[in-house]
Amino acid sequence: MAIETLTGAAIRPHLPALARLRIGVFRDWPYLYDGSEAAEARYLEHFAASPHAALVVARRGGEIVGCSTCQPLVEQSDNLVAPWRAAGIEPQRVFYFGESVLLAAHRGQGIGVAFFAAREAHARGAGRYDIATFCAVERPEKHRLRPAGYVPLDGFWNRRGYARRADLVCRMAWKQVDSDAEVENQLVFWTKSLR
Ligand SMILES: CC(C)(COP(=O)(O)OP(=O)(O)OC[C@H]1O[C@@H](n2cnc3c(N)ncnc32)[C@H](O)[C@@H]1OP(=O)(O)O)[C@@H](O)C(=O)NCCC(=O)NCCS
């Protein structure tokens, strides 16, 4: 398995692979994302336009089997930035980790750990960021689509050094597999010091 961090113009050629993985992997619990190429194109164009973004790709035998993204928090839309201002934390100090999406057949081999290490290295390399963050969707315990025996990623994230921040929440809307239109979801941020 080869893990590579791409920046600048090297990102764009890999956007179709990232879109394919996002649509495929985020369809599952807990995201339930019913992705369309149009929605992906908007999201990915914004990501690729960031001068400080990084795309980490996992390749096996030439095929991209996983992707992970990051970019400065201030480049995100206001619904993601505002909670930080409200909490008295300068968004300029924060590096935002967008997503990790890995085909199920390749999980449990350390690639998710490598995605965190690569993004933290990129954020530290940028020099002026104190905090790494990502956000996770909140779902009711009794949701009818929760798979039996589902193990949340909370333990995995704790072991990477991230803490759940119940005081930092945001809302994002997306079309779900169980809805006809976009649904607004609540997500909670997790943080780790980069110092
Ligand atoms: C999140 C995700 C990328 C994690 O990927 P992963 O490659 O399975 O994760 P890892 O293999 O790195 O880590 C899983 C465990 O295996 C362990 N591990 C590390 N190296 C390993 C190896 N060589 N062999 C086996 N296990 C290993 C890790 O230490 C970790 O255990 P720990 O948490 O007890 O430390 C993957 O589950 C995924 O794509 N999920 C769906 C999308 C999603 O929810 N993304 C997150 C939000 S955007």
The ligand as an SDF file (V2000), in Angstrom:
LIG
                    3D

 48 50  0  0  0  0  0  0  0  0999 V2000
  -12.1830    5.7200    9.2000 C   0  0  0  0  0  0  0  0  0  0  0  0
  -11.4170    4.7480    8.3250 C   0  0  0  0  0  0  0  0  0  0  0  0
  -10.7000    5.5250    7.2180 C   0  0  0  0  0  0  0  0  0  0  0  0
  -10.3900    4.0390    9.2220 C   0  0  0  0  0  0  0  0  0  0  0  0
   -9.5630    3.3010    8.3820 O   0  0  0  0  0  0  0  0  0  0  0  0
   -8.7500    1.9720    8.7770 P   0  0  0  0  0  0  0  0  0  0  0  0
   -7.6360    1.8870    7.7820 O   0  0  0  0  0  0  0  0  0  0  0  0
   -9.6500    0.8210    8.8870 O   0  0  0  0  0  0  0  0  0  0  0  0
   -8.1520    2.3160   10.1920 O   0  0  0  0  0  0  0  0  0  0  0  0
   -6.7780    1.6850   10.7490 P   0  0  0  0  0  0  0  0  0  0  0  0
   -6.5640    0.3120   10.2190 O   0  0  0  0  0  0  0  0  0  0  0  0
   -5.6830    2.6680   10.5170 O   0  0  0  0  0  0  0  0  0  0  0  0
   -7.0730    1.6810   12.2720 O   0  0  0  0  0  0  0  0  0  0  0  0
   -8.0070    0.7790   12.8020 C   0  0  0  0  0  0  0  0  0  0  0  0
   -7.3390    0.0290   13.8870 C   0  0  0  0  0  0  0  0  0  0  0  0
   -6.4120   -0.8910   13.3270 O   0  0  0  0  0  0  0  0  0  0  0  0
   -5.1430   -0.7270   13.9460 C   0  0  0  0  0  0  0  0  0  0  0  0
   -4.0170   -1.0110   13.0390 N   0  0  0  0  0  0  0  0  0  0  0  0
   -2.9940   -0.1990   12.7370 C   0  0  0  0  0  0  0  0  0  0  0  0
   -2.1270   -0.7840   11.9250 N   0  0  0  0  0  0  0  0  0  0  0  0
   -2.6160   -1.9810   11.6810 C   0  0  0  0  0  0  0  0  0  0  0  0
   -2.1390   -3.0410   10.8830 C   0  0  0  0  0  0  0  0  0  0  0  0
   -1.0140   -2.9620   10.1900 N   0  0  0  0  0  0  0  0  0  0  0  0
   -2.9150   -4.1240   10.8360 N   0  0  0  0  0  0  0  0  0  0  0  0
   -4.0740   -4.1850   11.5320 C   0  0  0  0  0  0  0  0  0  0  0  0
   -4.5390   -3.2060   12.3090 N   0  0  0  0  0  0  0  0  0  0  0  0
   -3.8180   -2.1080   12.3810 C   0  0  0  0  0  0  0  0  0  0  0  0
   -5.1340    0.6960   14.3450 C   0  0  0  0  0  0  0  0  0  0  0  0
   -4.1900    0.8990   15.3790 O   0  0  0  0  0  0  0  0  0  0  0  0
   -6.5570    0.9030   14.8060 C   0  0  0  0  0  0  0  0  0  0  0  0
   -6.7800    0.3930   16.0680 O   0  0  0  0  0  0  0  0  0  0  0  0
   -6.7830    1.3550   17.3590 P   0  0  0  0  0  0  0  0  0  0  0  0
   -7.8220    2.4100   17.1030 O   0  0  0  0  0  0  0  0  0  0  0  0
   -7.1280    0.4140   18.4390 O   0  0  0  0  0  0  0  0  0  0  0  0
   -5.4240    1.9410   17.4370 O   0  0  0  0  0  0  0  0  0  0  0  0
  -12.3510    3.7130    7.6940 C   0  0  0  0  0  0  0  0  0  0  0  0
  -12.9620    2.9760    8.7160 O   0  0  0  0  0  0  0  0  0  0  0  0
  -13.4630    4.2990    6.8370 C   0  0  0  0  0  0  0  0  0  0  0  0
  -13.2530    4.6440    5.6670 O   0  0  0  0  0  0  0  0  0  0  0  0
  -14.6990    4.3950    7.4060 N   0  0  0  0  0  0  0  0  0  0  0  0
  -15.8790    4.9050    6.7040 C   0  0  0  0  0  0  0  0  0  0  0  0
  -15.8570    6.4010    6.5070 C   0  0  0  0  0  0  0  0  0  0  0  0
  -15.7510    7.1660    7.7920 C   0  0  0  0  0  0  0  0  0  0  0  0
  -16.5160    6.9700    8.7250 O   0  0  0  0  0  0  0  0  0  0  0  0
  -14.7630    8.0580    7.8510 N   0  0  0  0  0  0  0  0  0  0  0  0
  -14.4860    8.8530    9.0270 C   0  0  0  0  0  0  0  0  0  0  0  0
  -15.2020   10.1200    9.0320 C   0  0  0  0  0  0  0  0  0  0  0  0
  -14.8700   11.1530    7.6510 S   0  0  0  0  0  0  0  0  0  0  0  0
  1  2  1  0
  2  3  1  0
  2  4  1  0
  2 36  1  0
  4  5  1  0
  5  6  1  0
  6  7  2  0
  6  8  1  0
  6  9  1  0
  9 10  1  0
 10 11  2  0
 10 12  1  0
 10 13  1  0
 13 14  1  0
 14 15  1  0
 15 16  1  0
 15 30  1  0
 16 17  1  0
 17 18  1  0
 17 28  1  0
 18 19  1  0
 18 27  1  0
 19 20  2  0
 20 21  1  0
 21 22  1  0
 21 27  2  0
 22 23  1  0
 22 24  2  0
 24 25  1  0
 25 26  2  0
 26 27  1  0
 28 29  1  0
 28 30  1  0
 30 31  1  0
 31 32  1  0
 32 33  2  0
 32 34  1  0
 32 35  1  0
 36 37  1  0
 36 38  1  0
 38 39  2  0
 38 40  1  0
 40 41  1  0
 41 42  1  0
 42 43  1  0
 43 44  2  0
 43 45  1  0
 45 46  1  0
 46 47  1  0
 47 48  1  0
M  END
$$$$
